[in-house]
């Protein structure tokens, strides 16, 4: 999710699709606040799984 938000932010505003705008709105409204925690959980699980 974070990578997709970063990709979208790298796209010029004029070239962003409506879906990109929705993604960024959702990112800023909610997910961004827990992104670091999700990444830490992903790293922990990756160590156990693979």
KAHUVEN-V406223 format. One record per backbone hydrogen bond with DSSP energy under -1.0 kcal/mol. NH is the residue of the N-H (numbers start at 1). CO is the residue of the C=O. E is the energy in kcal/mol with one decimal. If there is no record, write none. Layout:
BEGIN
[[NH:CO:E] [NH:CO:E]]
END
This chain:
BEGIN
[[5:1:-2.3] [6:2:-2.5] [7:3:-2.4] [8:4:-2.4] [9:5:-2.5] [10:6:-1.5] [11:8:-1.0] [15:12:-1.6] [16:13:-1.2] [21:17:-1.8] [22:18:-2.1] [23:19:-2.5] [24:20:-2.4] [25:21:-2.1] [26:22:-2.7] [27:23:-2.7] [28:24:-2.6] [29:25:-2.1] [30:26:-2.1] [31:26:-1.1] [32:27:-2.3] [34:31:-1.5] [38:34:-2.5] [39:35:-2.3] [40:36:-2.1] [41:37:-2.2] [42:38:-2.5] [43:39:-2.5] [44:40:-2.2] [45:41:-2.7] [46:42:-2.4] [47:43:-1.6] [48:44:-1.2] [49:45:-2.7] [50:46:-2.3]]
END
